[in-house]
Amino acid sequence: MSRRGCVLAGVLAVAVIGALWSFLGGWYGSGPLAKDQHFIVPNGASLGTIADRLQEKGVIRSASGFTLRARVFGGGGGIKAGEFAIPAHASASRVLAIISSDDFVRRLVTVPEGMPSIMVYERLKAQTALTGDVASPAEGSVLPDSYPIESGETREAVLRRMQAAMSRTVKELWDKRAPNLVVKTPEQAVILASIVEKETGKPSERRMVAGLYSNRLRTGMLLQADPTIIYPITKGKRLGRRILQSEIQAVNDYNTYTMVGLPKHPITNPGRESIAAVLNPAKTDALYMVADGTGGHAFAGTLAEHNSNVAKWFAIRRQRGEL
């Protein structure tokens, strides 16, 4: 080979190596994304479409280069629909690996047990990943739980899932109810469960509280549940002060100090266990309860026993400096 031929061959080899290096660097080298970003792959999207969107979002430098390299190195046929977290400066290779994986970003809207509907509404409105408007749901229509959501999903669609979950749960538990209950309809069960939910934060007490209120309803006693006084004032939010005497004496659709029987509507969204407690209450003669200083309650079947428990509770409060 002539000297000129050797030179040309050397130049060609350098060019090939450089091109190969550039091709590999465009796949494995650091990408242009300046900071972590979430990226959505819609259902049915093609690799080419996704490559264009990745370029628009600044995740990759070239859509055509990404598509070519994906077909050479990664197959390019296994991208998944979903929302993915792309780290800053991710290589094109890593980007394809992420959007081909099951490592989706999971967003949840959590409704704790006993969260009133006004706060469910506020929680849905605060979710910036959701779209559209939504009305405050009817009290007692939402099942407390954690619900996965997708970016761009409507708030109304998420609320419908929450309400469908409540309907299914109430039907399931109603079909398994104990005989001879004081509540005669699923709607009444949810109303009473909402009171049980607000009256005790101790899971082990739910059936006992349900039994106590069932006894009161059966004998025609006033329920005298403080949360039913508060609900018309705050729509279920914390009152933040002592209840006024005028509020105890108020006559409305909720106040069980001035009405016999259940309120007209639920006072919160009760959880599954509170509904189950109402539909299978403890067999008890209890008619009274008062706080016992441990986060629970002391139960009594007679007024004399109850007054003794009240005296003990006031002694605890005085010892704590609360009185």
Buried (B, 14 or more C-beta within 10 A) or exposed (E): EEEEEEEEEEEEEEEEEEEEEEBEEBBEBEBBBEEEBEBBBEEEBEBBBBBBBBBEBEBBBBBEBBBBBBEEBBEBEEBBEBBBEBEEBBBBBBBBBBBBEEEBBEBEBEBEBBBBBBBBBEBBEEBEBBEEEBEBBEBBBBBBBEBEBBBEBBBBBBBEBBBEBBEEBBEEBBEEBEEEBBBEEBEBBBBBBBBBBBBBEEEEBBBBBBBBBBBBBEEEBBBBBBBBBBBBBEBBBEBEEEEEEEBEEBEBEBBBBBBEEBBEBBBBBBBBBBBBBBBBBBEBEBBBBBBBBEEBBBBBBEEEBBEBBBEBBEEBEEEEEEE
